[in-house]
């Protein structure tokens, strides 16, 4: 396994030479100057070797070498024009199996951790949603009961004035009828009283006439 000695860095971060020197100084517990000299010595050794045409193989880490690239014609991505690229010797790095395994293992761990984190967040969201739904469901019956009570009270309030108004209307109608009856009865009574004396007077006159007629008949006889 390859031991880098450096702390893990966030994905996409660029580690420069100064940071690499700091990591070496921390790992070897030496001064930063000594660590810088060490890093420079390693890089110079690799560079000099591949320039000479040698291959630098670091077991478990990888292999540094050079390769010959033939002349070719490329295309400018901005303008689209054809560009002639001459032959050249270019450096090449081929990672070792141990480095690949370490990178894959670390990446796999990070991916697993990321998946677990996502799963935990999703589970937390579901739990929160369930609790919220439970609370809403628990408050709904009380809300419905309160709404029913309010509706019943409103209906009762509406019905009570209507009933009272109806009763008042009936009472007023009955009172009007009673007054009308009394008013009708009074003139009839007055007429009856007025007719009664006249009838008595007529009866008296008839009796007087009959008595006078009897006297006259008796005298003639």
C-alpha angles and dihedrals in degrees: 000000000000115000110202097175092211124119116253114269129212116265113274095018116137114226109207130199094268092055091047089053090051090052092050092048091052093045096048095033092233135128120283090244093055090046090051091052090050094051091047091050093052094047093046091051093052093045095049092048097053092043087058089053095256127135119234112208119187107189111238093005107062149265129280117203144139130250133196116240117199124226114276144168117251132182126239105238093209101047100019091229122143115253126195112228114199124222115276145172111241131188118245135194123201113190119227125240094252091055091048092050092048093049092046093047093048092045091048091052091049091049092048091048090048091050091049091050092050091047091050091050091049091049090049091051091049091049091049091048091050092049091049091048090049092051092048091048090049093051095046097074091050090048092049091048091050090048090051092049090049091049092049092049091049091049090048091050091050093046095048097058090044092052092045091050091049091050091049091049092050091047091050091049091049090049091050091050091050091050090048091051091049091048091050093046094053098059090044090053091048091050091048090050091048093049094048097066091045091054091049092050092051090049091051092050091050091051092049091049092051092049092050091049091052091051092049092051092049093052092050090055 
